[in-house]
Amino acid sequence: MIAIVPYDSTWPAQFEAIAEPIASALGPLAVRVDHIGSTAVPGLAAKDIIDLQVTVPSSDEFDGVRRSLEALGYTQAQHLCDHVPPAGPEAPEHWQKRFFRPPAGQRLTNLHVRIAGMANQRYALLFRDYLRANTAAAAAYEIIKRQLAHYHGDNIDAYYDIKDPACDLIAFAAEAWALHTGWALHSD
């Protein structure tokens, strides 16, 4: 059952506690480790799951990252392709990632490993930063998530079939905001 809970001011510290051993274990395999998703946006209600994005320089690092994360107790859930927004790019390499579940006993996390410079790596960070800077957009997004959880909380496929295009609408606005503000990738 999908549940949206009020913002928890400890989520950033929880991210840091989870990210530190990951960054240490990955060393130079990781270009960066970022807090993404709704728990990374102050004041935004969310599923109580910390989303992390590990950025690697190329797909050549996927196997080394997998071995390092498995040594920490993470399990690779699947090889995924992220949702492709209507504005693309459509090339599959822009949307590939690896996805890991947390070690037994660790709080719920979603660990996404994406390649530097690819569309999906940028999308997650731009989306987060736009919502951090635009409280009205964040509030509207919260309403969407709460309504989806209410009507489709027991159907994860329906939840994401609707949520993904809603996120794309926000991402289109975020692209205009990025051009207007000169937004560029930076660390968390």
Stockholm file with secondary structure:
# STOCKHOLM 1.0

chainA/1-188         MIAIVPYDSTWPAQFEAIAEPIASALGPLAVRVDHIGSTAVPGLAAKDIIDLQVTVPSSDEFDGVRRSLEALGYTQAQHLCDHVPPAGPEAPEHWQKRFFRPPAGQRLTNLHVRIAGMANQRYALLFRDYLRANTAAAAAYEIIKRQLAHYHGDNIDAYYDIKDPACDLIAFAAEAWALHTGWALHSD
#=GR chainA/1-188 SS CCCCBCCCTTHHHHHHHHHHHHHHHHGGGCSEEEEESGGGSTTCCBCSCEEEEEEESSGGGHHHHHHHHHHTTCEEEEEEECCCCTTCCCCGGGTEEEEEECCTTSCCEEEEEEETTSHHHHHHHHHHHHHHHCHHHHHHHHHHHHHHHHHHTTCHHHHHHHHHHHHHHHHHHHHHHHHHHTCCCCCC
#=GC SS_cons         CCCCBCCCTTHHHHHHHHHHHHHHHHGGGCSEEEEESGGGSTTCCBCSCEEEEEEESSGGGHHHHHHHHHHTTCEEEEEEECCCCTTCCCCGGGTEEEEEECCTTSCCEEEEEEETTSHHHHHHHHHHHHHHHCHHHHHHHHHHHHHHHHHHTTCHHHHHHHHHHHHHHHHHHHHHHHHHHTCCCCCC
//
